[in-house]
Amino acid sequence: MKIRSEDYRVAPDSSVDLAKWPTAVEPVYASKQAYAALLQKHTEQLSHLQGLLYACNRHALLLIFQAMDAAGKDGAIKHVMSGVNPQGCQVYSFKHPSAQELAHDFLWRTTRDLPERGRIGIFNRSYYEEVLIVRVHPELLAAENLPEQTLQASHFWHERYRSINHLEHHLHDNGTRIVKFFLHISAEEQRRRLLARIDDPHKNWKFSLADLQERPLWDSYMRAYEHCLGATSTEHSPWYIVPADDKKTARLIISSIVVEALEALQMQYPKPDARHRRDLHKLRALLVKKALLVKK
């Protein structure tokens, strides 16, 4: 089965109904061996493209992962980026904000960790938490100590979407390409994975009571995601809704889209100008001469 990124891309300014987006699709691999071979192909492509990204030093790539608990974000990041040079990749996981972070605007803590040119940055959760979990739990806004008129504005969430879109447009104009993934898992598959975390002693460390406490709010989270995905998927910074009930299929879809995003940059290794070439020839001649001297 061919992976077509457009099948998972959210159209800009669209109305998103997650009930119409599948959490499971026909596997994009024929067997476990085929999955491993295709994932390896993608990771090798990513490794090559990362080298180009670093050598060109004109762009950065920011990958954003958002999902409900147990949807497979950590596993996707681990497997998809397994062939990437750690020196060229930065991964940040954003948990509950600190007191210092709460004292700044909601975009401050994540903008400090944006990737520099030539590198790939990965946000495991991100500034989107501010229009997702905070929207489901509006009491969290109290800790941000915002002006009263801001909190009471009827267009509060619209303004947060606008701020995010403006930030991402600014980053795009300055060379950072942004690709955003929502790992779309069903409530039933999440239930199975949470049970597995309890039943398997080797997975107990993954289980958190907070995961269970959020399940009754599933519908509220789906509505928050629908608003967010529709309002912030743009031509230059798209959202992809990835069916996540099958982890292997999700990883192959993600890796294919990341490869496509890097290939779209049409990068080439920098070519030396005439002066640089002359310098290289001189240095080569010097190295050859030194090698002869060593032999003597």
C-alpha positions in Angstrom: 0.0 0.0 0.0 1.4 3.4 -1.1 1.7 6.0 1.6 0.1 9.3 0.4 0.7 12.2 2.8 -2.3 14.1 1.4 -4.6 11.4 2.9 -3.6 12.5 6.4 -3.1 16.2 5.9 -5.7 18.6 7.4 -6.8 21.3 5.0 -6.2 24.9 6.1 -9.2 26.6 7.8 -11.2 23.4 7.7 -13.8 22.0 10.0 -12.5 18.8 11.6 -14.7 16.0 12.7 -12.4 13.4 14.3 -15.1 10.8 14.2 -14.7 10.8 10.4 -10.9 10.4 10.6 -10.0 6.7 11.1 -7.9 5.5 14.0 -7.0 2.4 12.0 -6.4 1.8 8.3 -5.3 -1.1 6.2 -1.6 -1.7 7.2 0.9 -0.1 4.9 3.2 -3.2 5.2 2.6 -6.8 4.2 4.6 -8.5 7.1 6.8 -7.8 10.0 9.8 -8.2 7.7 8.3 -5.8 5.2 7.7 -3.3 8.0 11.3 -3.5 9.2 12.7 -3.1 5.7 10.5 -0.1 4.9 11.2 1.6 8.2 15.0 1.0 7.6 14.7 2.5 4.1 13.0 5.6 5.6 15.6 6.0 8.4 18.4 5.7 5.9 16.8 8.4 3.8 16.4 10.6 6.9 20.0 10.1 7.8 21.1 11.2 4.3 18.7 14.2 4.3 19.8 15.2 7.8 23.4 15.4 6.6 22.3 17.6 3.7 20.3 19.8 6.1 23.3 20.3 8.3 25.7 21.0 5.3 23.3 23.5 3.7 22.7 25.3 7.0 19.8 27.3 5.6 16.8 25.5 7.1 15.7 23.8 10.3 12.9 21.2 10.7 10.6 21.2 13.7 8.4 18.1 14.2 5.6 18.5 16.7 3.8 15.4 18.2 0.5 15.7 20.0 -1.8 12.9 21.1 -3.8 11.4 23.9 -2.0 9.3 26.5 -0.7 5.9 25.2 -1.0 6.9 21.6 2.6 6.0 20.9 4.4 9.4 20.6 7.5 8.2 22.4 7.8 5.0 20.3 7.2 6.9 17.1 10.0 9.3 17.9 12.3 6.5 18.9 11.8 4.3 15.9 11.4 7.0 13.2 14.5 8.9 14.3 16.6 5.9 15.1 19.0 6.5 12.1 19.5 10.2 12.7 22.8 11.5 14.0 22.1 12.6 17.7 24.3 15.7 17.2 21.8 17.0 14.6 18.6 16.2 16.4 17.1 17.8 19.6 14.2 16.3 21.4 12.2 18.2 24.0 9.3 16.9 26.2 7.1 19.5 27.7 5.4 18.6 31.0 3.7 20.9 33.5 5.1 24.4 33.2 7.4 25.7 36.0 6.8 28.9 38.0 9.3 30.7 35.8 7.5 29.6 32.6 4.1 30.5 33.9 5.4 34.1 34.5 5.9 34.5 30.8 3.6 34.4 27.8 2.4 30.9 26.8 4.8 30.6 23.8 8.0 31.6 25.8 9.1 28.2 27.1 9.0 26.4 23.8 10.5 29.1 21.6 13.7 28.8 23.8 14.1 25.3 22.4 13.5 25.8 18.7 16.0 24.1 16.5 18.8 26.1 14.9 19.5 26.0 11.2 20.9 22.7 10.1 19.1 20.7 12.8 15.9 18.8 13.4 13.9 19.7 16.5 11.3 17.4 18.0 8.6 18.6 20.4 7.0 15.8 22.4 3.9 17.9 23.3 4.4 21.6 22.7 2.8 25.1 22.9 -0.4 23.3 21.6 -1.0 22.1 25.2 -2.1 25.7 25.8 -5.1 25.2 23.5 -5.7 21.5 24.4 -5.3 20.5 28.0 -5.7 24.1 29.1 -9.0 24.3 27.2 -10.3 21.1 28.7 -9.1 22.3 32.2 -9.7 26.1 32.1 -8.8 26.3 35.8 -5.1 26.0 34.7 -5.4 29.5 33.3 -5.6 30.9 36.8 -1.9 29.9 37.3 -0.9 32.0 34.3 -2.0 35.2 36.0 -3.4 36.8 32.8 -5.1 40.2 32.7 -8.8 39.9 33.5 -9.9 41.5 30.2 -7.8 38.8 28.4 -9.4 36.0 30.3 -13.0 37.3 29.8 -12.7 38.0 26.1 -15.1 35.9 24.0 -12.4 35.4 21.4 -9.8 34.1 23.9 -9.1 30.8 22.1 -9.2 32.4 18.7 -6.5 34.8 19.8 -4.3 31.9 21.0 -4.7 30.2 17.6 -3.8 33.5 15.9 -0.7 33.8 18.0 0.4 30.3 17.2 -0.3 30.8 13.4 1.7 34.1 13.5 4.6 32.4 15.2 4.7 29.5 12.8 4.4 31.9 9.8 7.4 33.9 11.2 9.4 30.7 11.7 8.6 29.5 8.1 9.7 32.8 6.7 13.0 32.5 8.5 13.8 29.0 7.3 12.2 26.6 9.9 9.8 24.1 8.3 7.2 22.8 10.7 5.4 19.4 10.4 2.8 18.6 13.0 1.4 15.1 13.9 -1.7 14.2 15.8 -1.6 10.5 16.7 -5.3 9.6 16.4 -6.0 6.6 18.8 -9.4 5.2 19.6 -10.6 5.1 23.2 -10.8 1.3 23.1 -7.2 0.9 21.9 -6.1 3.3 24.6 -7.9 1.2 27.2 -6.1 -1.9 26.0 -2.7 -0.2 26.1 -3.3 1.2 29.6 -4.3 -2.3 30.8 -1.1 -3.7 29.3 0.9 -1.1 31.3 -0.7 -2.5 34.5 -0.5 -6.2 33.6 3.1 -6.2 32.3 5.6 -5.6 35.1 8.0 -4.2 32.6 5.5 -1.6 31.6 4.3 -0.6 35.1 6.6 2.4 35.0 4.7 3.9 32.1 1.3 3.9 33.9 0.1 7.0 35.6 -3.1 7.5 37.5 -3.5 10.8 35.7 -3.9 8.9 32.4 -6.9 7.2 33.9 -8.3 10.4 35.4 -8.4 12.0 31.9 -10.4 9.2 30.2 -13.8 10.5 31.3 -12.9 13.8 29.5 -12.3 12.0 26.2 -15.1 13.8 24.3 -13.9 17.2 25.6 -10.4 16.5 24.4 -11.7 15.4 21.0 -13.6 18.7 20.7 -10.5 20.7 21.7 -8.4 18.8 19.1 -11.0 19.4 16.4 -10.9 23.2 17.0 -7.2 23.3 17.2 -6.4 21.2 14.1 -8.9 23.1 12.0 -7.7 26.5 13.1 -3.9 25.9 13.0 -3.3 23.7 10.0 -1.8 26.0 7.4 -0.3 25.6 4.0 3.2 26.2 5.4 2.8 24.4 8.8 0.3 21.5 8.2 -1.2 19.1 10.7 -1.3 15.4 9.8 -3.9 13.1 11.5 -2.1 9.8 11.8 -4.2 6.7 12.5 -2.4 5.3 15.6 -4.2 2.1 16.6 -1.5 0.2 14.7 1.9 1.5 15.9 3.8 0.1 13.0 1.5 1.8 10.4 1.7 5.0 12.3 5.5 5.0 12.3 5.7 4.3 8.6 3.3 7.1 7.8 5.2 9.5 10.0 8.6 8.6 8.6 7.3 8.9 5.1 6.0 12.4 5.7 9.2 13.5 7.4 11.2 12.3 4.4 8.9 14.1 2.1 9.2 17.3 4.0 12.9 17.3 3.8 13.0 16.3 0.2 10.8 19.3 -0.6 13.6 21.6 0.5 15.5 20.4 -2.6 18.9 20.6 -0.8 22.3 20.2 -2.4 25.7 20.1 -0.8 27.3 23.5 -1.0 29.6 24.0 -4.0 32.9 25.8 -3.4 33.5 29.0 -5.4 36.6 29.5 -7.5 38.7 31.0 -4.7 37.8 28.1 -2.3 38.7 25.6 -5.0 42.1 27.2 -5.4 42.7 27.0 -1.7 41.7 23.4 -1.6 44.1 22.5 -4.4 46.9 24.3 -2.5 46.1 22.4 0.7 45.9 19.1 -1.1 49.4 19.7 -2.7 50.7 20.6 0.8 49.2 17.4 2.2 50.8 15.3 -0.6 54.1 16.9 0.0 54.0 16.3 3.8 53.1 12.6 3.1 56.2 12.3 1.0 58.3 13.8 3.7 56.9 11.3 6.2 57.8 8.4 4.0 61.4 9.6 3.9 
